[in-house]
Amino acid sequence: MAHYKLILAYEGTQYSGFQRQVDKDTVQSSFEDALRILGWQGRSILTAGRTDTGVHASGQVVCFQFDWKHGEHKLLKALNANLPQDIQVQRLEQTNAEFHPRYDALARTYRYKLYISPVRDPLRDRFAWRLDNPPDLELMNQASNDLLGEHDFTGFGRAVSEGGTTVRTIEQAVWTRTNDDEMEFLITGNAFLYHMVRRIVYVSVQIGFAAAPVDIIKTGLQTGNTGIVALAPARGLTLVEVRYAQE
């Protein structure tokens, strides 16, 4: 039986996150339904990680075993023909049976997008957080530098599993202006806590508006508490890449 690895892209707007849940539409359940139409009899796919309700992905990694006789290209086409339009396989290949998309991952990269407008833009609003005025990019990057390295991120999220570690290593955290009225945040780390990126983004925006001190991220890392519990909206967040040693 072949072991397949694929890159999955999806718009998370209509889904209750990635992970399968009872009586809820999720990306995992939709993908497994498409596999079963093709004759797959497995219990569960493997994935690089879970995304929250409303979060998108262009680089989610999925693995599964399947006895398919018609080649990789036809499997990709068959899956996409049976998947919803907002979930599609981008690339597919066979890999070794020992490969695990979560445990073998070295790093994950997320992108968060903002746009600046006094009114909502329906063509951008599903994929970005609208702000009335632009925050100070220099202040946000100054604060983001404090994220780099290994830290306990208790103040920015909770462990994915009960009793799990909250220590993570961040190798990239940078804000850029992509055009006159759009900004994006790229963050790369070995792993992330539940809600971690969205809380970092919200705190960073408050820093950019001078509603929070520029050293609040450093304080949160040192004390485990920023005093801010709000999250940036899920719609601005996309999982863009998962990196492995062989890549």
C-alpha positions as CSV (number, residue, x, y, z in Angstrom):
1,M,0.0,0.0,0.0
2,A,1.5,3.4,-1.0
3,H,2.1,6.2,1.4
4,Y,1.1,9.6,-0.1
5,K,2.1,13.1,0.9
6,L,0.3,16.2,-0.5
7,I,0.0,19.9,-0.2
8,L,-3.5,21.1,0.5
9,A,-4.9,24.6,0.1
10,Y,-8.2,25.7,1.5
11,E,-10.3,28.7,2.3
12,G,-11.3,28.2,5.9
13,T,-14.2,30.6,6.0
14,Q,-17.0,28.0,6.0
15,Y,-15.3,25.4,8.1
16,S,-15.0,24.8,11.9
17,G,-11.3,24.4,11.6
18,F,-9.3,21.6,10.2
19,Q,-9.7,18.8,12.7
20,R,-12.7,16.4,12.3
21,Q,-15.6,17.2,14.7
22,V,-18.9,15.6,15.3
23,D,-21.8,17.3,13.4
24,K,-19.6,20.1,12.1
25,D,-18.1,20.8,8.7
26,T,-14.3,20.6,8.9
27,V,-11.5,20.5,6.3
28,Q,-10.4,17.0,7.5
29,S,-13.9,15.5,7.2
30,S,-14.4,17.0,3.7
31,F,-11.1,15.6,2.6
32,E,-11.7,12.2,4.0
33,D,-15.1,12.1,2.4
34,A,-13.5,12.7,-1.0
35,L,-10.9,9.9,-0.3
36,R,-13.7,7.5,0.6
37,I,-15.5,8.2,-2.7
38,L,-12.3,6.9,-4.4
39,G,-12.4,3.7,-2.3
40,W,-10.1,4.7,0.6
41,Q,-10.8,2.6,3.7
42,G,-8.5,4.2,6.2
43,R,-9.5,5.6,9.6
44,S,-7.9,9.0,9.6
45,I,-5.4,11.0,7.6
46,L,-2.3,12.5,9.1
47,T,-1.6,16.2,9.0
48,A,1.1,18.8,9.8
49,G,-1.2,20.6,12.3
50,R,-4.6,21.9,13.0
51,T,-5.9,25.3,11.9
52,D,-8.7,27.2,13.8
53,T,-12.2,28.0,12.5
54,G,-11.9,30.5,9.7
55,V,-8.1,30.1,9.2
56,H,-6.8,29.4,5.7
57,A,-3.9,27.4,4.3
58,S,-1.9,27.3,1.1
59,G,0.7,24.9,2.4
60,Q,-1.0,22.4,4.7
61,V,0.6,18.9,4.5
62,V,-1.5,15.7,4.6
63,C,-0.5,12.1,4.5
64,F,-2.4,8.9,4.1
65,Q,-2.0,5.3,2.9
66,F,-4.0,4.2,-0.1
67,D,-4.0,1.3,-2.5
68,W,-4.4,3.3,-5.7
69,K,-3.5,1.7,-9.1
70,H,-3.8,4.7,-11.5
71,G,-0.8,6.9,-10.8
72,E,-0.2,10.1,-8.8
73,H,-1.5,12.6,-11.4
74,K,-4.8,10.8,-11.7
75,L,-5.1,10.6,-7.9
76,L,-4.6,14.4,-7.6
77,K,-7.2,15.0,-10.3
78,A,-9.7,12.5,-8.8
79,L,-9.4,14.1,-5.3
80,N,-9.9,17.6,-6.6
81,A,-12.9,16.5,-8.6
82,N,-14.5,15.2,-5.4
83,L,-13.4,18.0,-3.1
84,P,-15.3,21.3,-2.6
85,Q,-14.1,24.2,-4.6
86,D,-12.7,25.8,-1.4
87,I,-10.4,22.8,-0.7
88,Q,-8.0,21.7,-3.4
89,V,-4.8,19.5,-3.6
90,Q,-1.9,21.5,-5.0
91,R,0.8,18.8,-5.2
92,L,0.9,15.1,-4.5
93,E,3.7,12.5,-4.3
94,Q,4.5,9.2,-2.8
95,T,6.8,9.2,0.2
96,N,8.3,6.7,2.6
97,A,6.0,4.9,5.1
98,E,7.9,6.4,8.1
99,F,7.2,10.0,7.1
100,H,4.9,11.9,9.6
101,P,3.8,15.4,8.5
102,R,3.6,16.6,12.1
103,Y,6.5,15.0,13.9
104,D,9.0,15.3,11.1
105,A,8.3,19.0,10.5
106,L,11.2,21.4,11.3
107,A,9.3,24.7,11.0
108,R,6.0,26.2,10.0
109,T,5.3,29.6,8.5
110,Y,2.2,31.6,8.9
111,R,1.2,34.9,7.2
112,Y,-1.2,37.4,8.6
113,K,-2.7,40.1,6.4
114,L,-4.0,43.6,7.2
115,Y,-5.6,46.2,5.0
116,I,-6.3,49.8,5.8
117,S,-9.6,51.2,4.7
118,P,-12.4,53.3,6.2
119,V,-15.0,50.9,4.8
120,R,-15.0,47.1,4.3
121,D,-13.8,45.8,1.0
122,P,-15.7,42.5,0.3
123,L,-12.9,41.3,-2.1
124,R,-10.3,41.5,0.6
125,D,-12.2,41.0,3.8
126,R,-12.3,37.2,3.8
127,F,-8.5,37.1,3.8
128,A,-7.4,40.2,5.9
129,W,-8.2,42.2,9.0
130,R,-9.5,45.7,8.1
131,L,-8.1,48.6,10.1
132,D,-9.4,52.2,9.8
133,N,-5.9,53.7,10.1
134,P,-2.4,52.3,9.6
135,P,-0.4,51.2,12.7
136,D,3.3,52.1,13.1
137,L,5.2,49.5,11.2
138,E,8.5,50.4,12.8
139,L,7.2,50.0,16.3
140,M,5.6,46.6,15.4
141,N,8.9,45.3,14.0
142,Q,10.8,46.6,17.0
143,A,8.5,44.6,19.3
144,S,8.5,41.5,17.0
145,N,12.3,41.2,17.4
146,D,11.7,40.2,21.0
147,L,9.9,37.1,19.7
148,L,13.0,35.6,18.1
149,G,14.7,32.6,19.8
150,E,13.4,30.1,22.3
151,H,10.9,31.3,24.8
152,D,8.0,30.2,27.0
153,F,4.9,31.6,25.1
154,T,2.4,31.0,27.9
155,G,1.3,34.6,27.7
156,F,0.3,34.2,24.0
157,G,-1.5,30.9,23.9
158,R,-2.0,27.4,25.4
159,A,-0.5,24.1,24.6
160,V,-2.2,22.0,21.9
161,S,-2.4,19.0,24.3
162,E,-3.1,19.0,28.0
163,G,0.2,19.2,29.9
164,G,2.2,19.9,26.7
165,T,5.1,22.3,26.7
166,T,4.5,26.0,25.9
167,V,8.2,26.6,24.9
168,R,8.6,27.4,21.2
169,T,11.4,28.6,19.0
170,I,10.8,31.5,16.5
171,E,13.2,32.1,13.7
172,Q,11.4,34.8,11.8
173,A,8.9,37.5,12.8
174,V,8.6,40.5,10.5
175,W,6.0,43.0,9.4
176,T,6.2,44.4,5.9
177,R,4.1,46.9,3.9
178,T,3.0,45.1,0.7
179,N,1.4,48.2,-0.9
180,D,0.0,51.5,0.1
181,D,-2.9,50.1,2.1
182,E,-1.8,46.5,2.9
183,M,0.5,45.0,5.5
184,E,1.5,41.4,6.3
185,F,3.2,39.6,9.1
186,L,5.3,36.5,8.4
187,I,6.3,34.3,11.4
188,T,8.2,31.0,11.3
189,G,8.7,28.7,14.2
190,N,9.2,25.1,15.1
191,A,5.6,24.9,16.3
192,F,2.9,27.2,17.6
193,L,0.5,27.2,20.6
194,Y,-3.3,27.4,20.2
195,H,-4.2,31.0,19.2
196,M,-0.5,32.0,19.5
197,V,-0.2,33.8,16.1
198,R,-3.5,35.6,16.3
199,R,-2.7,36.9,19.8
200,I,0.8,38.1,18.8
201,V,-0.8,39.9,15.8
202,Y,-3.4,41.6,18.0
203,V,-0.8,42.7,20.6
204,S,1.5,44.0,17.8
205,V,-1.3,46.1,16.3
206,Q,-2.0,47.6,19.7
207,I,1.7,48.5,19.9
208,G,1.5,50.0,16.4
209,F,-1.4,52.2,17.6
210,A,0.5,53.2,20.7
211,A,-2.2,51.5,22.8
212,A,0.3,49.2,24.3
213,P,4.0,49.8,25.2
214,V,6.6,48.5,22.7
215,D,8.1,46.2,25.4
216,I,4.8,44.4,26.2
217,I,5.9,41.4,24.1
218,K,9.1,41.1,26.1
219,T,7.1,41.5,29.3
220,G,4.7,38.8,28.3
221,L,7.5,36.4,27.5
222,Q,9.2,37.1,30.9
223,T,6.1,37.0,33.1
224,G,3.7,34.8,31.1
225,N,1.1,37.6,30.9
226,T,0.5,40.6,28.7
227,G,-2.8,41.7,30.2
228,I,-4.3,41.4,26.6
229,V,-6.6,38.4,25.9
230,A,-8.1,39.5,22.6
231,L,-7.2,37.9,19.3
232,A,-6.9,39.2,15.7
233,P,-9.7,37.8,13.5
234,A,-9.1,34.3,12.1
235,R,-9.7,35.4,8.5
236,G,-6.4,37.2,8.1
237,L,-4.3,34.1,9.0
238,T,-2.9,31.5,6.5
239,L,-0.6,28.6,7.0
240,V,1.7,29.0,4.0
241,E,4.5,26.4,4.5
242,V,5.7,23.5,6.5
243,R,9.4,22.7,6.2
244,Y,11.1,19.3,6.4
245,A,14.7,18.2,6.5
246,Q,14.6,16.7,3.0
247,E,13.6,20.0,1.6
